[in-house]
Amino acid sequence: MTITTNNQPRDILGFWDFSEADQSTIRSQFDWMDDIESETGFFKYKGHIYNLSDFTRGGAEGWDGSKAESWSCGVLVKISSDCEQVTCGWWSA
């Protein structure tokens, strides 16, 4: 497995921290959330908006979670010790 990251921490945001355009995207992408406007755990990586609830624990040593984008690649996350930021990486087989 190859992991690529720039080690740049990204803030973990709430719904209202995004632009109106991003809020619209969040509403359609996460329409299963009951009260989306009070949700937190969102972050933007490579132009896509993710929520920490999309990730399962583990995935690679040194990383806190992973989300497969296909059978051969996906996103990894490391959550900061204060739980305010996330560092992302891209894994590929």
PDB file of N, CA, C and O in Angstrom:
ATOM      1  N   MET A   1       0.851  -1.182   0.000  1.00  0.00           N
ATOM      2  CA  MET A   1       0.000   0.000   0.000  1.00  0.00           C
ATOM      3  C   MET A   1       0.890   1.237   0.000  1.00  0.00           C
ATOM      4  O   MET A   1       1.866   1.312   0.746  1.00  0.00           O
ATOM      5  N   THR A   2       0.545   2.195  -0.836  1.00  0.00           N
ATOM      6  CA  THR A   2       1.247   3.474  -0.908  1.00  0.00           C
ATOM      7  C   THR A   2       0.374   4.547  -0.275  1.00  0.00           C
ATOM      8  O   THR A   2      -0.816   4.643  -0.572  1.00  0.00           O
ATOM      9  N   ILE A   3       0.969   5.357   0.600  1.00  0.00           N
ATOM     10  CA  ILE A   3       0.244   6.448   1.258  1.00  0.00           C
ATOM     11  C   ILE A   3       0.899   7.772   0.877  1.00  0.00           C
ATOM     12  O   ILE A   3       2.113   7.940   0.993  1.00  0.00           O
ATOM     13  N   THR A   4       0.072   8.702   0.421  1.00  0.00           N
ATOM     14  CA  THR A   4       0.541  10.036   0.051  1.00  0.00           C
ATOM     15  C   THR A   4      -0.160  11.057   0.927  1.00  0.00           C
ATOM     16  O   THR A   4      -1.385  11.039   1.046  1.00  0.00           O
ATOM     17  N   THR A   5       0.611  11.950   1.541  1.00  0.00           N
ATOM     18  CA  THR A   5       0.037  13.011   2.369  1.00  0.00           C
ATOM     19  C   THR A   5       0.960  14.215   2.361  1.00  0.00           C
ATOM     20  O   THR A   5       2.173  14.081   2.199  1.00  0.00           O
ATOM     21  N   ASN A   6       0.375  15.397   2.537  1.00  0.00           N
ATOM     22  CA  ASN A   6       1.193  16.597   2.702  1.00  0.00           C
ATOM     23  C   ASN A   6       1.284  16.981   4.182  1.00  0.00           C
ATOM     24  O   ASN A   6       1.879  18.002   4.528  1.00  0.00           O
ATOM     25  N   ASN A   7       0.689  16.157   5.053  1.00  0.00           N
ATOM     26  CA  ASN A   7       0.715  16.361   6.509  1.00  0.00           C
ATOM     27  C   ASN A   7       0.155  17.708   6.935  1.00  0.00           C
ATOM     28  O   ASN A   7       0.546  18.243   7.972  1.00  0.00           O
ATOM     29  N   GLN A   8      -0.750  18.257   6.150  1.00  0.00           N
ATOM     30  CA  GLN A   8      -1.363  19.544   6.481  1.00  0.00           C
ATOM     31  C   GLN A   8      -2.626  19.315   7.302  1.00  0.00           C
ATOM     32  O   GLN A   8      -3.578  18.714   6.805  1.00  0.00           O
ATOM     33  N   PRO A   9      -2.653  19.782   8.551  1.00  0.00           N
ATOM     34  CA  PRO A   9      -3.876  19.642   9.350  1.00  0.00           C
ATOM     35  C   PRO A   9      -5.002  20.508   8.788  1.00  0.00           C
ATOM     36  O   PRO A   9      -4.779  21.641   8.360  1.00  0.00           O
ATOM     37  N   ARG A  10      -6.197  19.961   8.798  1.00  0.00           N
ATOM     38  CA  ARG A  10      -7.399  20.690   8.358  1.00  0.00           C
ATOM     39  C   ARG A  10      -8.340  20.786   9.545  1.00  0.00           C
ATOM     40  O   ARG A  10      -8.492  19.836  10.312  1.00  0.00           O
ATOM     41  N   ASP A  11      -8.969  21.948   9.686  1.00  0.00           N
ATOM     42  CA  ASP A  11      -9.909  22.123  10.792  1.00  0.00           C
ATOM     43  C   ASP A  11     -11.124  21.232  10.601  1.00  0.00           C
ATOM     44  O   ASP A  11     -11.615  21.059   9.486  1.00  0.00           O
ATOM     45  N   ILE A  12     -11.600  20.670  11.699  1.00  0.00           N
ATOM     46  CA  ILE A  12     -12.866  19.937  11.702  1.00  0.00           C
ATOM     47  C   ILE A  12     -13.949  20.980  11.932  1.00  0.00           C
ATOM     48  O   ILE A  12     -13.909  21.716  12.918  1.00  0.00           O
ATOM     49  N   LEU A  13     -14.916  21.043  11.022  1.00  0.00           N
ATOM     50  CA  LEU A  13     -15.880  22.143  10.989  1.00  0.00           C
ATOM     51  C   LEU A  13     -17.312  21.680  11.206  1.00  0.00           C
ATOM     52  O   LEU A  13     -17.653  20.508  11.042  1.00  0.00           O
ATOM     53  N   GLY A  14     -18.127  22.645  11.578  1.00  0.00           N
ATOM     54  CA  GLY A  14     -19.562  22.441  11.643  1.00  0.00           C
ATOM     55  C   GLY A  14     -20.204  22.886  10.348  1.00  0.00           C
ATOM     56  O   GLY A  14     -19.558  23.527   9.518  1.00  0.00           O
ATOM     57  N   PHE A  15     -21.463  22.554  10.169  1.00  0.00           N
ATOM     58  CA  PHE A  15     -22.204  22.888   8.953  1.00  0.00           C
ATOM     59  C   PHE A  15     -22.115  24.369   8.631  1.00  0.00           C
ATOM     60  O   PHE A  15     -21.879  24.730   7.478  1.00  0.00           O
ATOM     61  N   TRP A  16     -22.300  25.240   9.624  1.00  0.00           N
ATOM     62  CA  TRP A  16     -22.364  26.687   9.392  1.00  0.00           C
ATOM     63  C   TRP A  16     -21.012  27.319   9.086  1.00  0.00           C
ATOM     64  O   TRP A  16     -20.952  28.500   8.741  1.00  0.00           O
ATOM     65  N   ASP A  17     -19.929  26.562   9.203  1.00  0.00           N
ATOM     66  CA  ASP A  17     -18.600  27.088   8.884  1.00  0.00           C
ATOM     67  C   ASP A  17     -18.313  27.071   7.383  1.00  0.00           C
ATOM     68  O   ASP A  17     -17.290  27.600   6.948  1.00  0.00           O
ATOM     69  N   PHE A  18     -19.195  26.474   6.592  1.00  0.00           N
ATOM     70  CA  PHE A  18     -18.999  26.349   5.147  1.00  0.00           C
ATOM     71  C   PHE A  18     -19.751  27.433   4.386  1.00  0.00           C
ATOM     72  O   PHE A  18     -20.692  28.035   4.904  1.00  0.00           O
ATOM     73  N   SER A  19     -19.324  27.669   3.154  1.00  0.00           N
ATOM     74  CA  SER A  19     -20.015  28.611   2.272  1.00  0.00           C
ATOM     75  C   SER A  19     -21.399  28.049   1.926  1.00  0.00           C
ATOM     76  O   SER A  19     -21.673  26.870   2.151  1.00  0.00           O
ATOM     77  N   GLU A  20     -22.258  28.898   1.382  1.00  0.00           N
ATOM     78  CA  GLU A  20     -23.600  28.442   0.989  1.00  0.00           C
ATOM     79  C   GLU A  20     -23.523  27.327  -0.049  1.00  0.00           C
ATOM     80  O   GLU A  20     -24.305  26.377   0.003  1.00  0.00           O
ATOM     81  N   ALA A  21     -22.594  27.434  -0.985  1.00  0.00           N
ATOM     82  CA  ALA A  21     -22.438  26.390  -2.006  1.00  0.00           C
ATOM     83  C   ALA A  21     -22.058  25.050  -1.362  1.00  0.00           C
ATOM     84  O   ALA A  21     -22.608  24.004  -1.707  1.00  0.00           O
ATOM     85  N   ASP A  22     -21.109  25.103  -0.421  1.00  0.00           N
ATOM     86  CA  ASP A  22     -20.710  23.875   0.273  1.00  0.00           C
ATOM     87  C   ASP A  22     -21.840  23.346   1.153  1.00  0.00           C
ATOM     88  O   ASP A  22     -22.015  22.134   1.275  1.00  0.00           O
ATOM     89  N   GLN A  23     -22.605  24.243   1.763  1.00  0.00           N
ATOM     90  CA  GLN A  23     -23.748  23.806   2.577  1.00  0.00           C
ATOM     91  C   GLN A  23     -24.751  23.036   1.722  1.00  0.00           C
ATOM     92  O   GLN A  23     -25.317  22.036   2.162  1.00  0.00           O
ATOM     93  N   SER A  24     -24.962  23.507   0.506  1.00  0.00           N
ATOM     94  CA  SER A  24     -25.863  22.819  -0.420  1.00  0.00           C
ATOM     95  C   SER A  24     -25.335  21.420  -0.737  1.00  0.00           C
ATOM     96  O   SER A  24     -26.097  20.454  -0.772  1.00  0.00           O
ATOM     97  N   THR A  25     -24.040  21.323  -0.966  1.00  0.00           N
ATOM     98  CA  THR A  25     -23.415  20.022  -1.219  1.00  0.00           C
ATOM     99  C   THR A  25     -23.573  19.108  -0.013  1.00  0.00           C
ATOM    100  O   THR A  25     -23.906  17.932  -0.157  1.00  0.00           O
ATOM    101  N   ILE A  26     -23.333  19.649   1.168  1.00  0.00           N
ATOM    102  CA  ILE A  26     -23.462  18.859   2.390  1.00  0.00           C
ATOM    103  C   ILE A  26     -24.893  18.359   2.555  1.00  0.00           C
ATOM    104  O   ILE A  26     -25.113  17.195   2.889  1.00  0.00           O
ATOM    105  N   ARG A  27     -25.861  19.236   2.320  1.00  0.00           N
ATOM    106  CA  ARG A  27     -27.277  18.834   2.442  1.00  0.00           C
ATOM    107  C   ARG A  27     -27.605  17.645   1.525  1.00  0.00           C
ATOM    108  O   ARG A  27     -28.306  16.720   1.934  1.00  0.00           O
ATOM    109  N   SER A  28     -27.096  17.675   0.291  1.00  0.00           N
ATOM    110  CA  SER A  28     -27.417  16.582  -0.633  1.00  0.00           C
ATOM    111  C   SER A  28     -26.584  15.331  -0.368  1.00  0.00           C
ATOM    112  O   SER A  28     -27.084  14.213  -0.492  1.00  0.00           O
ATOM    113  N   GLN A  29     -25.326  15.513  -0.006  1.00  0.00           N
ATOM    114  CA  GLN A  29     -24.438  14.371   0.215  1.00  0.00           C
ATOM    115  C   GLN A  29     -24.723  13.661   1.533  1.00  0.00           C
ATOM    116  O   GLN A  29     -24.527  12.450   1.638  1.00  0.00           O
ATOM    117  N   PHE A  30     -25.177  14.393   2.528  1.00  0.00           N
ATOM    118  CA  PHE A  30     -25.412  13.827   3.859  1.00  0.00           C
ATOM    119  C   PHE A  30     -26.888  13.930   4.239  1.00  0.00           C
ATOM    120  O   PHE A  30     -27.218  14.228   5.387  1.00  0.00           O
ATOM    121  N   ASP A  31     -27.762  13.687   3.286  1.00  0.00           N
ATOM    122  CA  ASP A  31     -29.203  13.842   3.527  1.00  0.00           C
ATOM    123  C   ASP A  31     -29.753  12.853   4.546  1.00  0.00           C
ATOM    124  O   ASP A  31     -30.886  13.009   5.002  1.00  0.00           O
ATOM    125  N   TRP A  32     -28.983  11.851   4.907  1.00  0.00           N
ATOM    126  CA  TRP A  32     -29.408  10.882   5.917  1.00  0.00           C
ATOM    127  C   TRP A  32     -29.270  11.417   7.348  1.00  0.00           C
ATOM    128  O   TRP A  32     -29.806  10.818   8.280  1.00  0.00           O
ATOM    129  N   MET A  33     -28.562  12.531   7.532  1.00  0.00           N
ATOM    130  CA  MET A  33     -28.401  13.105   8.872  1.00  0.00           C
ATOM    131  C   MET A  33     -29.698  13.797   9.284  1.00  0.00           C
ATOM    132  O   MET A  33     -30.279  14.555   8.507  1.00  0.00           O
ATOM    133  N   ASP A  34     -30.145  13.532  10.507  1.00  0.00           N
ATOM    134  CA  ASP A  34     -31.416  14.071  10.994  1.00  0.00           C
ATOM    135  C   ASP A  34     -31.416  15.587  11.118  1.00  0.00           C
ATOM    136  O   ASP A  34     -32.323  16.252  10.618  1.00  0.00           O
ATOM    137  N   ASP A  35     -30.408  16.134  11.778  1.00  0.00           N
ATOM    138  CA  ASP A  35     -30.357  17.576  12.021  1.00  0.00           C
ATOM    139  C   ASP A  35     -29.009  18.100  11.524  1.00  0.00           C
ATOM    140  O   ASP A  35     -28.127  18.434  12.316  1.00  0.00           O
ATOM    141  N   ILE A  36     -28.869  18.162  10.224  1.00  0.00           N
ATOM    142  CA  ILE A  36     -27.571  18.467   9.599  1.00  0.00           C
ATOM    143  C   ILE A  36     -26.997  19.807  10.042  1.00  0.00           C
ATOM    144  O   ILE A  36     -25.778  19.959  10.127  1.00  0.00           O
ATOM    145  N   GLU A  37     -27.854  20.773  10.324  1.00  0.00           N
ATOM    146  CA  GLU A  37     -27.366  22.102  10.689  1.00  0.00           C
ATOM    147  C   GLU A  37     -26.662  22.124  12.040  1.00  0.00           C
ATOM    148  O   GLU A  37     -25.903  23.053  12.317  1.00  0.00           O
ATOM    149  N   SER A  38     -26.895  21.123  12.887  1.00  0.00           N
ATOM    150  CA  SER A  38     -26.164  21.079  14.146  1.00  0.00           C
ATOM    151  C   SER A  38     -25.036  20.056  14.138  1.00  0.00           C
ATOM    152  O   SER A  38     -24.405  19.806  15.165  1.00  0.00           O
ATOM    153  N   GLU A  39     -24.792  19.476  12.987  1.00  0.00           N
ATOM    154  CA  GLU A  39     -23.732  18.477  12.879  1.00  0.00           C
ATOM    155  C   GLU A  39     -22.351  19.124  12.805  1.00  0.00           C
ATOM    156  O   GLU A  39     -22.192  20.237  12.304  1.00  0.00           O
ATOM    157  N   THR A  40     -21.366  18.404  13.312  1.00  0.00           N
ATOM    158  CA  THR A  40     -19.962  18.791  13.206  1.00  0.00           C
ATOM    159  C   THR A  40     -19.211  17.597  12.618  1.00  0.00           C
ATOM    160  O   THR A  40     -19.826  16.597  12.245  1.00  0.00           O
ATOM    161  N   GLY A  41     -17.916  17.697  12.537  1.00  0.00           N
ATOM    162  CA  GLY A  41     -17.108  16.594  12.042  1.00  0.00           C
ATOM    163  C   GLY A  41     -16.846  16.644  10.552  1.00  0.00           C
ATOM    164  O   GLY A  41     -16.364  15.670   9.974  1.00  0.00           O
ATOM    165  N   PHE A  42     -17.160  17.774   9.917  1.00  0.00           N
ATOM    166  CA  PHE A  42     -16.925  17.915   8.478  1.00  0.00           C
ATOM    167  C   PHE A  42     -15.530  18.475   8.218  1.00  0.00           C
ATOM    168  O   PHE A  42     -14.994  19.240   9.019  1.00  0.00           O
ATOM    169  N   PHE A  43     -14.960  18.084   7.093  1.00  0.00           N
ATOM    170  CA  PHE A  43     -13.712  18.685   6.630  1.00  0.00           C
ATOM    171  C   PHE A  43     -13.639  18.512   5.125  1.00  0.00           C
ATOM    172  O   PHE A  43     -14.319  17.663   4.550  1.00  0.00           O
ATOM    173  N   LYS A  44     -12.812  19.323   4.497  1.00  0.00           N
ATOM    174  CA  LYS A  44     -12.663  19.304   3.049  1.00  0.00           C
ATOM    175  C   LYS A  44     -11.268  18.781   2.712  1.00  0.00           C
ATOM    176  O   LYS A  44     -10.269  19.220   3.281  1.00  0.00           O
ATOM    177  N   TYR A  45     -11.223  17.836   1.775  1.00  0.00           N
ATOM    178  CA  TYR A  45      -9.951  17.254   1.346  1.00  0.00           C
ATOM    179  C   TYR A  45     -10.041  16.954  -0.145  1.00  0.00           C
ATOM    180  O   TYR A  45     -10.966  16.274  -0.591  1.00  0.00           O
ATOM    181  N   LYS A  46      -9.096  17.454  -0.904  1.00  0.00           N
ATOM    182  CA  LYS A  46      -9.052  17.263  -2.357  1.00  0.00           C
ATOM    183  C   LYS A  46     -10.365  17.647  -3.032  1.00  0.00           C
ATOM    184  O   LYS A  46     -10.817  16.971  -3.956  1.00  0.00           O
ATOM    185  N   GLY A  47     -10.965  18.727  -2.569  1.00  0.00           N
ATOM    186  CA  GLY A  47     -12.184  19.231  -3.182  1.00  0.00           C
ATOM    187  C   GLY A  47     -13.462  18.531  -2.763  1.00  0.00           C
ATOM    188  O   GLY A  47     -14.545  18.924  -3.196  1.00  0.00           O
ATOM    189  N   HIS A  48     -13.363  17.509  -1.936  1.00  0.00           N
ATOM    190  CA  HIS A  48     -14.536  16.776  -1.465  1.00  0.00           C
ATOM    191  C   HIS A  48     -14.781  17.069   0.012  1.00  0.00           C
ATOM    192  O   HIS A  48     -13.843  17.314   0.770  1.00  0.00           O
ATOM    193  N   ILE A  49     -16.037  17.041   0.408  1.00  0.00           N
ATOM    194  CA  ILE A  49     -16.391  17.238   1.812  1.00  0.00           C
ATOM    195  C   ILE A  49     -16.651  15.877   2.437  1.00  0.00           C
ATOM    196  O   ILE A  49     -17.427  15.076   1.918  1.00  0.00           O
ATOM    197  N   TYR A  50     -15.995  15.634   3.548  1.00  0.00           N
ATOM    198  CA  TYR A  50     -16.144  14.377   4.277  1.00  0.00           C
ATOM    199  C   TYR A  50     -16.675  14.675   5.680  1.00  0.00           C
ATOM    200  O   TYR A  50     -16.587  15.799   6.174  1.00  0.00           O
ATOM    201  N   ASN A  51     -17.220  13.649   6.296  1.00  0.00           N
ATOM    202  CA  ASN A  51     -17.595  13.719   7.701  1.00  0.00           C
ATOM    203  C   ASN A  51     -16.898  12.556   8.395  1.00  0.00           C
ATOM    204  O   ASN A  51     -16.777  11.470   7.830  1.00  0.00           O
ATOM    205  N   LEU A  52     -16.446  12.785   9.602  1.00  0.00           N
ATOM    206  CA  LEU A  52     -15.725  11.731  10.313  1.00  0.00           C
ATOM    207  C   LEU A  52     -16.558  10.459  10.470  1.00  0.00           C
ATOM    208  O   LEU A  52     -16.005   9.370  10.621  1.00  0.00           O
ATOM    209  N   SER A  53     -17.874  10.592  10.435  1.00  0.00           N
ATOM    210  CA  SER A  53     -18.729   9.402  10.566  1.00  0.00           C
ATOM    211  C   SER A  53     -18.617   8.481   9.347  1.00  0.00           C
ATOM    212  O   SER A  53     -19.059   7.334   9.406  1.00  0.00           O
ATOM    213  N   ASP A  54     -18.029   8.967   8.239  1.00  0.00           N
ATOM    214  CA  ASP A  54     -17.821   8.146   7.043  1.00  0.00           C
ATOM    215  C   ASP A  54     -16.665   7.164   7.200  1.00  0.00           C
ATOM    216  O   ASP A  54     -16.528   6.240   6.399  1.00  0.00           O
ATOM    217  N   PHE A  55     -15.834   7.352   8.217  1.00  0.00           N
ATOM    218  CA  PHE A  55     -14.597   6.598   8.360  1.00  0.00           C
ATOM    219  C   PHE A  55     -14.734   5.474   9.379  1.00  0.00           C
ATOM    220  O   PHE A  55     -15.399   5.612  10.406  1.00  0.00           O
ATOM    221  N   THR A  56     -14.084   4.358   9.062  1.00  0.00           N
ATOM    222  CA  THR A  56     -14.006   3.261  10.021  1.00  0.00           C
ATOM    223  C   THR A  56     -12.651   3.315  10.702  1.00  0.00           C
ATOM    224  O   THR A  56     -11.682   3.831  10.147  1.00  0.00           O
ATOM    225  N   ARG A  57     -12.598   2.784  11.893  1.00  0.00           N
ATOM    226  CA  ARG A  57     -11.364   2.808  12.670  1.00  0.00           C
ATOM    227  C   ARG A  57     -10.279   1.982  11.993  1.00  0.00           C
ATOM    228  O   ARG A  57     -10.548   0.934  11.407  1.00  0.00           O
ATOM    229  N   GLY A  58      -9.045   2.475  12.084  1.00  0.00           N
ATOM    230  CA  GLY A  58      -7.911   1.743  11.533  1.00  0.00           C
ATOM    231  C   GLY A  58      -7.725   1.990  10.054  1.00  0.00           C
ATOM    232  O   GLY A  58      -8.126   3.026   9.524  1.00  0.00           O
ATOM    233  N   GLY A  59      -7.117   1.032   9.400  1.00  0.00           N
ATOM    234  CA  GLY A  59      -6.877   1.151   7.966  1.00  0.00           C
ATOM    235  C   GLY A  59      -5.412   1.044   7.621  1.00  0.00           C
ATOM    236  O   GLY A  59      -5.041   0.389   6.647  1.00  0.00           O
ATOM    237  N   ALA A  60      -4.586   1.681   8.410  1.00  0.00           N
ATOM    238  CA  ALA A  60      -3.131   1.617   8.221  1.00  0.00           C
ATOM    239  C   ALA A  60      -2.472   2.041   9.530  1.00  0.00           C
ATOM    240  O   ALA A  60      -3.017   2.843  10.288  1.00  0.00           O
ATOM    241  N   GLU A  61      -1.311   1.495   9.773  1.00  0.00           N
ATOM    242  CA  GLU A  61      -0.596   1.806  11.013  1.00  0.00           C
ATOM    243  C   GLU A  61      -0.302   3.298  11.104  1.00  0.00           C
ATOM    244  O   GLU A  61       0.185   3.902  10.148  1.00  0.00           O
ATOM    245  N   GLY A  62      -0.601   3.891  12.263  1.00  0.00           N
ATOM    246  CA  GLY A  62      -0.350   5.309  12.476  1.00  0.00           C
ATOM    247  C   GLY A  62      -1.502   6.206  12.073  1.00  0.00           C
ATOM    248  O   GLY A  62      -1.425   7.423  12.241  1.00  0.00           O
ATOM    249  N   TRP A  63      -2.568   5.625  11.543  1.00  0.00           N
ATOM    250  CA  TRP A  63      -3.739   6.388  11.112  1.00  0.00           C
ATOM    251  C   TRP A  63      -4.932   5.971  11.960  1.00  0.00           C
ATOM    252  O   TRP A  63      -5.024   4.823  12.395  1.00  0.00           O
ATOM    253  N   ASP A  64      -5.854   6.918  12.195  1.00  0.00           N
ATOM    254  CA  ASP A  64      -7.012   6.652  13.059  1.00  0.00           C
ATOM    255  C   ASP A  64      -8.206   6.067  12.324  1.00  0.00           C
ATOM    256  O   ASP A  64      -9.020   5.368  12.927  1.00  0.00           O
ATOM    257  N   GLY A  65      -8.325   6.342  11.024  1.00  0.00           N
ATOM    258  CA  GLY A  65      -9.482   5.843  10.295  1.00  0.00           C
ATOM    259  C   GLY A  65      -9.248   5.824   8.802  1.00  0.00           C
ATOM    260  O   GLY A  65      -8.298   6.414   8.287  1.00  0.00           O
ATOM    261  N   SER A  66     -10.152   5.119   8.114  1.00  0.00           N
ATOM    262  CA  SER A  66     -10.041   5.035   6.659  1.00  0.00           C
ATOM    263  C   SER A  66     -11.425   4.986   6.021  1.00  0.00           C
ATOM    264  O   SER A  66     -12.408   4.585   6.644  1.00  0.00           O
ATOM    265  N   LYS A  67     -11.469   5.402   4.769  1.00  0.00           N
ATOM    266  CA  LYS A  67     -12.689   5.350   3.964  1.00  0.00           C
ATOM    267  C   LYS A  67     -12.266   4.951   2.562  1.00  0.00           C
ATOM    268  O   LYS A  67     -11.511   5.668   1.904  1.00  0.00           O
ATOM    269  N   ALA A  68     -12.754   3.807   2.108  1.00  0.00           N
ATOM    270  CA  ALA A  68     -12.427   3.342   0.763  1.00  0.00           C
ATOM    271  C   ALA A  68     -13.202   4.160  -0.257  1.00  0.00           C
ATOM    272  O   ALA A  68     -14.397   4.401  -0.086  1.00  0.00           O
ATOM    273  N   GLU A  69     -12.527   4.585  -1.315  1.00  0.00           N
ATOM    274  CA  GLU A  69     -13.171   5.272  -2.430  1.00  0.00           C
ATOM    275  C   GLU A  69     -13.404   4.291  -3.575  1.00  0.00           C
ATOM    276  O   GLU A  69     -14.271   4.511  -4.421  1.00  0.00           O
ATOM    277  N   SER A  70     -12.636   3.223  -3.598  1.00  0.00           N
ATOM    278  CA  SER A  70     -12.807   2.116  -4.539  1.00  0.00           C
ATOM    279  C   SER A  70     -12.108   0.914  -3.910  1.00  0.00           C
ATOM    280  O   SER A  70     -11.661   0.987  -2.765  1.00  0.00           O
ATOM    281  N   TRP A  71     -12.010  -0.175  -4.637  1.00  0.00           N
ATOM    282  CA  TRP A  71     -11.345  -1.360  -4.080  1.00  0.00           C
ATOM    283  C   TRP A  71      -9.846  -1.162  -3.947  1.00  0.00           C
ATOM    284  O   TRP A  71      -9.187  -1.918  -3.233  1.00  0.00           O
ATOM    285  N   SER A  72      -9.295  -0.157  -4.622  1.00  0.00           N
ATOM    286  CA  SER A  72      -7.841  -0.012  -4.635  1.00  0.00           C
ATOM    287  C   SER A  72      -7.325   1.317  -4.091  1.00  0.00           C
ATOM    288  O   SER A  72      -6.124   1.578  -4.163  1.00  0.00           O
ATOM    289  N   CYS A  73      -8.204   2.167  -3.548  1.00  0.00           N
ATOM    290  CA  CYS A  73      -7.732   3.451  -3.027  1.00  0.00           C
ATOM    291  C   CYS A  73      -8.753   4.037  -2.049  1.00  0.00           C
ATOM    292  O   CYS A  73      -9.909   3.617  -1.995  1.00  0.00           O
ATOM    293  N   GLY A  74      -8.281   5.022  -1.281  1.00  0.00           N
ATOM    294  CA  GLY A  74      -9.173   5.670  -0.331  1.00  0.00           C
ATOM    295  C   GLY A  74      -8.468   6.745   0.466  1.00  0.00           C
ATOM    296  O   GLY A  74      -7.336   7.125   0.164  1.00  0.00           O
ATOM    297  N   VAL A  75      -9.153   7.231   1.488  1.00  0.00           N
ATOM    298  CA  VAL A  75      -8.672   8.334   2.317  1.00  0.00           C
ATOM    299  C   VAL A  75      -8.386   7.809   3.719  1.00  0.00           C
ATOM    300  O   VAL A  75      -9.150   7.011   4.262  1.00  0.00           O
ATOM    301  N   LEU A  76      -7.285   8.263   4.294  1.00  0.00           N
ATOM    302  CA  LEU A  76      -6.923   7.966   5.682  1.00  0.00           C
ATOM    303  C   LEU A  76      -6.986   9.253   6.485  1.00  0.00           C
ATOM    304  O   LEU A  76      -6.756  10.334   5.942  1.00  0.00           O
ATOM    305  N   VAL A  77      -7.297   9.152   7.777  1.00  0.00           N
ATOM    306  CA  VAL A  77      -7.322  10.330   8.647  1.00  0.00           C
ATOM    307  C   VAL A  77      -6.560  10.070   9.940  1.00  0.00           C
ATOM    308  O   VAL A  77      -6.564   8.965  10.482  1.00  0.00           O
ATOM    309  N   LYS A  78      -5.904  11.132  10.415  1.00  0.00           N
ATOM    310  CA  LYS A  78      -5.299  11.183  11.751  1.00  0.00           C
ATOM    311  C   LYS A  78      -5.967  12.349  12.460  1.00  0.00           C
ATOM    312  O   LYS A  78      -5.943  13.474  11.960  1.00  0.00           O
ATOM    313  N   ILE A  79      -6.553  12.098  13.598  1.00  0.00           N
ATOM    314  CA  ILE A  79      -7.225  13.152  14.357  1.00  0.00           C
ATOM    315  C   ILE A  79      -6.240  13.727  15.369  1.00  0.00           C
ATOM    316  O   ILE A  79      -5.544  12.978  16.055  1.00  0.00           O
ATOM    317  N   SER A  80      -6.180  15.051  15.465  1.00  0.00           N
ATOM    318  CA  SER A  80      -5.251  15.708  16.385  1.00  0.00           C
ATOM    319  C   SER A  80      -5.606  15.355  17.834  1.00  0.00           C
ATOM    320  O   SER A  80      -6.726  14.935  18.125  1.00  0.00           O
ATOM    321  N   SER A  81      -4.650  15.530  18.722  1.00  0.00           N
ATOM    322  CA  SER A  81      -4.863  15.174  20.130  1.00  0.00           C
ATOM    323  C   SER A  81      -5.971  16.005  20.779  1.00  0.00           C
ATOM    324  O   SER A  81      -6.597  15.554  21.737  1.00  0.00           O
ATOM    325  N   ASP A  82      -6.219  17.217  20.264  1.00  0.00           N
ATOM    326  CA  ASP A  82      -7.301  18.045  20.818  1.00  0.00           C
ATOM    327  C   ASP A  82      -8.624  17.854  20.058  1.00  0.00           C
ATOM    328  O   ASP A  82      -9.621  18.508  20.366  1.00  0.00           O
ATOM    329  N   CYS A  83      -8.624  16.963  19.075  1.00  0.00           N
ATOM    330  CA  CYS A  83      -9.814  16.638  18.266  1.00  0.00           C
ATOM    331  C   CYS A  83     -10.377  17.843  17.514  1.00  0.00           C
ATOM    332  O   CYS A  83     -11.571  17.882  17.217  1.00  0.00           O
ATOM    333  N   GLU A  84      -9.532  18.824  17.204  1.00  0.00           N
ATOM    334  CA  GLU A  84      -9.960  20.015  16.473  1.00  0.00           C
ATOM    335  C   GLU A  84      -9.558  19.982  15.006  1.00  0.00           C
ATOM    336  O   GLU A  84     -10.098  20.734  14.194  1.00  0.00           O
ATOM    337  N   GLN A  85      -8.601  19.103  14.658  1.00  0.00           N
ATOM    338  CA  GLN A  85      -8.105  19.049  13.294  1.00  0.00           C
ATOM    339  C   GLN A  85      -7.896  17.610  12.854  1.00  0.00           C
ATOM    340  O   GLN A  85      -7.809  16.691  13.668  1.00  0.00           O
ATOM    341  N   VAL A  86      -7.820  17.448  11.550  1.00  0.00           N
ATOM    342  CA  VAL A  86      -7.579  16.134  10.961  1.00  0.00           C
ATOM    343  C   VAL A  86      -6.513  16.280   9.874  1.00  0.00           C
ATOM    344  O   VAL A  86      -6.507  17.249   9.115  1.00  0.00           O
ATOM    345  N   THR A  87      -5.623  15.310   9.818  1.00  0.00           N
ATOM    346  CA  THR A  87      -4.639  15.234   8.755  1.00  0.00           C
ATOM    347  C   THR A  87      -5.055  14.090   7.855  1.00  0.00           C
ATOM    348  O   THR A  87      -5.383  13.005   8.335  1.00  0.00           O
ATOM    349  N   CYS A  88      -5.044  14.324   6.552  1.00  0.00           N
ATOM    350  CA  CYS A  88      -5.530  13.329   5.598  1.00  0.00           C
ATOM    351  C   CYS A  88      -4.403  12.766   4.761  1.00  0.00           C
ATOM    352  O   CYS A  88      -3.389  13.419   4.514  1.00  0.00           O
ATOM    353  N   GLY A  89      -4.609  11.554   4.338  1.00  0.00           N
ATOM    354  CA  GLY A  89      -3.699  10.896   3.406  1.00  0.00           C
ATOM    355  C   GLY A  89      -4.492  10.109   2.398  1.00  0.00           C
ATOM    356  O   GLY A  89      -5.653   9.777   2.640  1.00  0.00           O
ATOM    357  N   TRP A  90      -3.888   9.807   1.279  1.00  0.00           N
ATOM    358  CA  TRP A  90      -4.517   9.030   0.214  1.00  0.00           C
ATOM    359  C   TRP A  90      -3.786   7.712   0.116  1.00  0.00           C
ATOM    360  O   TRP A  90      -2.571   7.693  -0.080  1.00  0.00           O
ATOM    361  N   TRP A  91      -4.499   6.609   0.248  1.00  0.00           N
ATOM    362  CA  TRP A  91      -3.855   5.296   0.102  1.00  0.00           C
ATOM    363  C   TRP A  91      -4.244   4.680  -1.227  1.00  0.00           C
ATOM    364  O   TRP A  91      -5.349   4.887  -1.728  1.00  0.00           O
ATOM    365  N   SER A  92      -3.325   3.927  -1.785  1.00  0.00           N
ATOM    366  CA  SER A  92      -3.608   3.178  -3.015  1.00  0.00           C
ATOM    367  C   SER A  92      -2.850   1.863  -2.972  1.00  0.00           C
ATOM    368  O   SER A  92      -1.788   1.748  -2.361  1.00  0.00           O
ATOM    369  N   ALA A  93      -3.424   0.886  -3.632  1.00  0.00           N
ATOM    370  CA  ALA A  93      -2.819  -0.451  -3.643  1.00  0.00           C
ATOM    371  C   ALA A  93      -1.722  -0.543  -4.677  1.00  0.00           C
ATOM    372  O   ALA A  93      -1.101  -1.595  -4.826  1.00  0.00           O
TER     373      ALA A  93
END
